[in-house]
Amino acid sequence: MDSPADLQLDAFYRVIAPYYDLDFAGLWQGADIAFYRRIAEAAGGPVLEMGCGTGRVLLPLARAGIEIDGMDASLPMLEQLRASLCAEPSAVRDRVVVIHGDIRSKDTGRRYPLVIAPANVLHSFLERNDQRAWLANVRRHLAPGGALCFDVFQPDYRRLTAAPEWLADVDRTDPRTGQRVRRYTRIEHELELQRFHVAMRWVIEDAEGRMVREESADVMQRWFTHGELENLLELEGLQFADCWGGFGGEPFGAGACVQIIRARLSVPNSPAPGPYRPDPS
């Protein structure tokens, strides 16, 4: 699939791939990784991670002894994952299969007791057809009794109308080069379409403060309401089994800043569907 949105997403990840691991090393203080590890250990493996990127979640799970396949459409992100895998012990490498492919359509040829999609993967699918295609492919990969677990952020409605401005949200030293890396992010919302445009800019300086380079990337994303997710899953034969508002297992409710969904087949052991086809009408 190579719609304008797909091409923009691919270009975005080409730029951010070298920065991703260090920029997001402190995301949730690792609580999301610990959460998915618990879920994966309970499922027993193997696990399929859709949208695995550089392996921020995948690698800790593999180190914990979990057999895991990682799928992603971005070759630059997967190149970072493969480079990281080379530094891992052989026992860890042997637990991982890296798959280049579109998570809306790629078939691994395996079925899994657990499919995960951490870190807002669903936000990249702007249109309903793409959202349903992904869920149909998830269902195709679920073993009987299997579950899908994913997270999206819960919008803070008080901030959706705020004027967009550039905010410095990363300021770090790259341990590989000693260079200072500062990232600035600007978010502009399109409320009527539940979309938000994310622009990022990186400023890299040497130890003396001289500019080395500057890079930028942008992408459109979409946010989701709780009821909308319930309806979307139901359309593809999945239903909520659990919904948490935090990676410590807190129930979803007032004040939650994240929606963590675990869904199962509405009809246990139902056959996997064929590829999703949009309604021509």
LINTAWO-V188307 format. One record per residue. N is the residue number from 1. RES is the residue in one letter. PSI is psi in whole degrees, 0 to 359 (NA if undefined). OMEGA is omega as a letter, one per 20 degrees, with the letter a starting at -180 (none if undefined). NEAR is the number of other C-alpha atoms within 12 Angstrom. Layout:
BEGIN
N | RES | PSI | OMEGA | NEAR
N | RES | PSI | OMEGA | NEAR
END
This chain:
BEGIN
1 | M | 124 | a | 20
2 | D | 54 | r | 13
3 | S | 167 | r | 13
4 | P | 323 | r | 15
5 | A | 321 | r | 23
6 | D | 317 | a | 24
7 | L | 322 | r | 19
8 | Q | 319 | r | 25
9 | L | 319 | r | 32
10 | D | 316 | r | 29
11 | A | 322 | r | 24
12 | F | 312 | a | 32
13 | Y | 335 | r | 32
14 | R | 323 | a | 28
15 | V | 315 | a | 26
16 | I | 346 | a | 31
17 | A | 312 | a | 28
18 | P | 340 | a | 28
19 | Y | 342 | a | 34
20 | Y | 307 | a | 30
21 | D | 315 | a | 22
22 | L | 326 | r | 24
23 | D | 323 | a | 26
24 | F | 16 | a | 25
25 | A | 328 | a | 20
26 | G | 10 | a | 17
27 | L | 125 | a | 21
28 | W | 16 | a | 20
29 | Q | 30 | r | 13
30 | G | 3 | a | 19
31 | A | 327 | r | 21
32 | D | 324 | r | 38
33 | I | 315 | r | 33
34 | A | 322 | r | 26
35 | F | 310 | a | 29
36 | Y | 331 | r | 43
37 | R | 315 | r | 34
38 | R | 316 | a | 24
39 | I | 317 | a | 34
40 | A | 319 | r | 36
41 | E | 322 | r | 22
42 | A | 326 | a | 17
43 | A | 330 | r | 27
44 | G | 348 | r | 23
45 | G | 167 | i | 34
46 | P | 161 | a | 33
47 | V | 144 | r | 45
48 | L | 122 | r | 52
49 | E | 118 | r | 49
50 | M | 123 | a | 46
51 | G | 46 | a | 43
52 | C | 339 | r | 44
53 | G | 230 | a | 43
54 | T | 358 | r | 40
55 | G | 22 | a | 40
56 | R | 322 | r | 37
57 | V | 319 | a | 40
58 | L | 312 | a | 48
59 | L | 314 | r | 42
60 | P | 326 | r | 32
61 | L | 318 | r | 37
62 | A | 321 | r | 36
63 | R | 332 | r | 25
64 | A | 3 | r | 25
65 | G | 11 | a | 26
66 | I | 129 | r | 34
67 | E | 125 | a | 33
68 | I | 134 | r | 43
69 | D | 135 | r | 41
70 | G | 129 | a | 42
71 | M | 137 | r | 38
72 | D | 150 | r | 36
73 | A | 346 | a | 33
74 | S | 112 | r | 34
75 | L | 318 | r | 29
76 | P | 322 | r | 25
77 | M | 318 | r | 36
78 | L | 329 | r | 32
79 | E | 322 | r | 25
80 | Q | 319 | r | 30
81 | L | 313 | a | 36
82 | R | 323 | r | 26
83 | A | 320 | r | 18
84 | S | 321 | r | 25
85 | L | 326 | a | 28
86 | C | 334 | a | 17
87 | A | 357 | a | 14
88 | E | 156 | r | 19
89 | P | 156 | a | 16
90 | S | 327 | a | 14
91 | A | 323 | r | 18
92 | V | 313 | a | 24
93 | R | 323 | a | 29
94 | D | 342 | a | 20
95 | R | 353 | a | 28
96 | V | 134 | r | 37
97 | V | 126 | a | 30
98 | V | 127 | a | 37
99 | I | 121 | r | 30
100 | H | 120 | r | 28
101 | G | 161 | r | 25
102 | D | 123 | a | 28
103 | I | 352 | r | 41
104 | R | 346 | a | 35
105 | S | 336 | a | 31
106 | K | 132 | r | 28
107 | D | 122 | r | 28
108 | T | 345 | a | 28
109 | G | 6 | r | 15
110 | R | 162 | r | 24
111 | R | 145 | a | 27
112 | Y | 145 | r | 32
113 | P | 345 | r | 35
114 | L | 129 | r | 43
115 | V | 130 | r | 46
116 | I | 154 | r | 49
117 | A | 76 | a | 42
118 | P | 166 | r | 41
119 | A | 48 | r | 34
120 | N | 29 | r | 28
121 | V | 318 | a | 34
122 | L | 334 | a | 36
123 | H | 339 | a | 36
124 | S | 347 | a | 35
125 | F | 104 | a | 35
126 | L | 328 | a | 30
127 | E | 150 | a | 26
128 | R | 321 | r | 27
129 | N | 320 | r | 22
130 | D | 320 | r | 31
131 | Q | 315 | a | 33
132 | R | 325 | r | 33
133 | A | 318 | r | 33
134 | W | 313 | a | 39
135 | L | 324 | r | 45
136 | A | 322 | r | 35
137 | N | 324 | r | 36
138 | V | 310 | a | 50
139 | R | 323 | r | 50
140 | R | 332 | a | 40
141 | H | 354 | a | 40
142 | L | 131 | r | 41
143 | A | 160 | r | 29
144 | P | 130 | a | 22
145 | G | 3 | a | 25
146 | G | 171 | a | 38
147 | A | 151 | r | 41
148 | L | 134 | r | 46
149 | C | 127 | a | 46
150 | F | 164 | r | 42
151 | D | 148 | r | 36
152 | V | 160 | r | 35
153 | F | 152 | r | 33
154 | Q | 116 | a | 32
155 | P | 139 | r | 26
156 | D | 101 | a | 18
157 | Y | 338 | r | 18
158 | R | 338 | a | 10
159 | R | 353 | a | 15
160 | L | 335 | a | 21
161 | T | 5 | a | 18
162 | A | 145 | r | 15
163 | A | 133 | a | 14
164 | P | 140 | r | 18
165 | E | 155 | r | 18
166 | W | 127 | r | 17
167 | L | 135 | r | 19
168 | A | 110 | a | 17
169 | D | 355 | r | 20
170 | V | 132 | r | 26
171 | D | 104 | a | 23
172 | R | 168 | r | 25
173 | T | 128 | r | 22
174 | D | 115 | a | 22
175 | P | 342 | a | 11
176 | R | 331 | a | 12
177 | T | 343 | a | 14
178 | G | 4 | a | 16
179 | Q | 149 | r | 23
180 | R | 131 | r | 26
181 | V | 120 | r | 35
182 | R | 133 | r | 31
183 | R | 136 | r | 31
184 | Y | 137 | a | 26
185 | T | 140 | r | 26
186 | R | 131 | a | 26
187 | I | 127 | r | 27
188 | E | 125 | a | 26
189 | H | 145 | r | 27
190 | E | 90 | a | 20
191 | L | 319 | a | 19
192 | E | 331 | a | 11
193 | L | 5 | a | 16
194 | Q | 42 | a | 24
195 | R | 158 | r | 24
196 | F | 136 | a | 28
197 | H | 122 | a | 31
198 | V | 123 | r | 29
199 | A | 135 | r | 28
200 | M | 145 | r | 33
201 | R | 129 | r | 29
202 | W | 133 | r | 35
203 | V | 120 | a | 27
204 | I | 127 | a | 29
205 | E | 152 | r | 24
206 | D | 181 | a | 18
207 | A | 338 | r | 16
208 | E | 4 | r | 11
209 | G | 10 | r | 16
210 | R | 140 | r | 14
211 | M | 128 | r | 17
212 | V | 312 | r | 19
213 | R | 168 | r | 17
214 | E | 136 | r | 19
215 | E | 155 | r | 24
216 | S | 156 | r | 25
217 | A | 155 | r | 27
218 | D | 158 | a | 29
219 | V | 151 | r | 33
220 | M | 137 | r | 33
221 | Q | 170 | a | 33
222 | R | 139 | r | 34
223 | W | 162 | a | 36
224 | F | 142 | r | 35
225 | T | 163 | a | 21
226 | H | 311 | a | 28
227 | G | 324 | r | 16
228 | E | 319 | r | 17
229 | L | 319 | r | 33
230 | E | 313 | a | 25
231 | N | 319 | a | 19
232 | L | 315 | r | 28
233 | L | 319 | a | 33
234 | E | 323 | r | 23
235 | L | 329 | a | 22
236 | E | 23 | r | 35
237 | G | 26 | r | 30
238 | L | 153 | r | 37
239 | Q | 152 | r | 28
240 | F | 131 | r | 29
241 | A | 322 | r | 21
242 | D | 153 | r | 24
243 | C | 121 | a | 31
244 | W | 155 | r | 32
245 | G | 7 | r | 26
246 | G | 157 | a | 27
247 | F | 357 | r | 34
248 | G | 7 | a | 23
249 | G | 14 | r | 24
250 | E | 141 | r | 19
251 | P | 149 | r | 19
252 | F | 135 | r | 23
253 | G | 201 | a | 17
254 | A | 133 | r | 16
255 | G | 353 | r | 18
256 | A | 139 | r | 24
257 | C | 5 | r | 24
258 | V | 149 | r | 34
259 | Q | 119 | r | 40
260 | I | 116 | a | 40
261 | I | 133 | r | 40
262 | R | 125 | a | 33
263 | A | 149 | r | 38
264 | R | 167 | r | 34
265 | L | 136 | r | 35
266 | S | 323 | r | 23
267 | V | 105 | a | 18
268 | P | 140 | r | 19
269 | N | 17 | r | 20
270 | S | 150 | a | 19
271 | P | 151 | r | 19
272 | A | 141 | a | 27
273 | P | 164 | r | 23
274 | G | 181 | r | 19
275 | P | 142 | r | 24
276 | Y | 132 | r | 26
277 | R | 121 | r | 20
278 | P | 149 | r | 14
279 | D | 119 | a | 9
280 | P | 342 | r | 6
281 | S | NA | none | 4
END
